[in-house]
Amino acid sequence: MRMLALPFFKRRASSELRRGDVPYIGAVDAAQVIEPAPAAVWAVYLMLAAIATAITWAWLAQIDIIAKANARVVPDGREQVIASLEGGILRELLVREGQQVVEGQALAMLDPTRVEAQQAESQSRRLALQGALARAQAEAFGKPLKFPPGLPEAVVDGETENHQARQHALNEAVETNRRSIALLGRELAMAESMSAKGLMSEVEVMRVRRQVNDLNLQTQERVNRFRQEASAELVRLRNELAAMQEQQVVRDDALRRTTLISPVRGIVKQIRANTLGGVVGPGVPVMELLPIGARVLVEARVKPADIGFVKVGQPVQVKLTAYEYTIYGGLTGTVISISPDAMGDPDKAGLPEGTWYRAMVRADGGTLQLGERQLAVLPGMTGTVEIRTGQRSVLGFVLRPLLKSQEAFRER
């Protein structure tokens, strides 16, 4: 019926065409008659707007460019060797291998018997010197004998008897000279009387006077010599006491060192002396500690292909295999040094993973936090680091495969 109707269909002006005429007219005229649906028009507009927005966002939005590398936590400092300066007999081990210790914690104890005996002997000698010093001071300055508090009774009694004996000997000598002087004084008086009467010569009188003067000088010299000897002894005792006090400080320090103390916070890596009662030589290592600092040091192996973009000071994200990153998170840090030359593993020579650059990363913290629980990061843990080397737009990231494919077309 449609074919038969066409010959009788009279062409109308486009302004006279109606929607019902569409089956019987050409495509151009039909396009003029049919008006697009409003929903379809808006759908096209929205699609174009979305495409434009996506392209604009992809051009403006920036994403981080990262260089990934295998990493290992290393001690923040050199290994600490624990040893005894004087040596001794190992009495007790207070830690075990792998145990974490804090600064100042006792690690092991040596037998203090020998050091305590030396210290007791030094203490006794020092107290005896203090007693002798008090006696010599009293004798040198002619003062009453007075001892410092805290001296043993035996020291006080012994020095008191010594002082009394020395003082008695001095007094006896002085008293003997005084008696002799008294006799010579009477003899001098008689000689002067007889000389005045002409019964004795003046020479004899002068002889007696000289004897009196000599005895007076001898008495004074005896007292002075006693004081000088006491003064010399006082100086000697002071020097000896000073040296003894220095030795006492050394012995006190040696007694304290019989307890081996951790100098740093760390982990007991190895215990070399395990035999209780065994002899530990002077300076012989007893154990080794791996220091654990407030911050963690991470050694990363950067691929040669990435090293050109890795710089000191770049931010780093550290992900440890011991702690699931999606649960426990990771550590943030900074690149602090990069090796000047590549390093290699002889067993993997010629392989891509056989050569790397060492980049040291200083983490901002030393633990991971999960609620109120702190998870320690220990030397030897492995993981990966993501070094942020720059930024790139999303559009550049999307177009990068196309740009690389163009380079591939130019290769031989």
Secondary structure, 3 states (H helix, E strand, C coil): CHHHHCCCCCCCCHHHCCHHHHHHCCHHHHHHHCCCCHHHHHHHHHHHHHHHHHHHHHHHCEEEEEEEEEEEEECCCCCEEEECCCCEEEEEECCCCCCEECCCCEEEEECCHHHHHHHHHHHHHHHHHHHHHHHHHHHHHCCCCCCCCCCCHHHHHHHHHHHHHHHHHHHHHHHHHHHHHHHHHHHHHHHHHHHHCCCCCHHHHHHHHHHHHHHHHHHHHHHHHHHHHHHHHHHHHHHHHHHHHHHHHHHHHHHHCCEEECCCCEEEEEECCCCCCCEECCCCEEEEEEECCCCCEEEEEECCCCHHHCCCCCEEEEEECCCCHHHHCCEEEEEEEECCCCEECHHHCCCHHHEEEEEEEEECCCEEEECCEEEECCCCCEEEEEEEEEEEEHHHHHHHHHHHHHHHHHCC
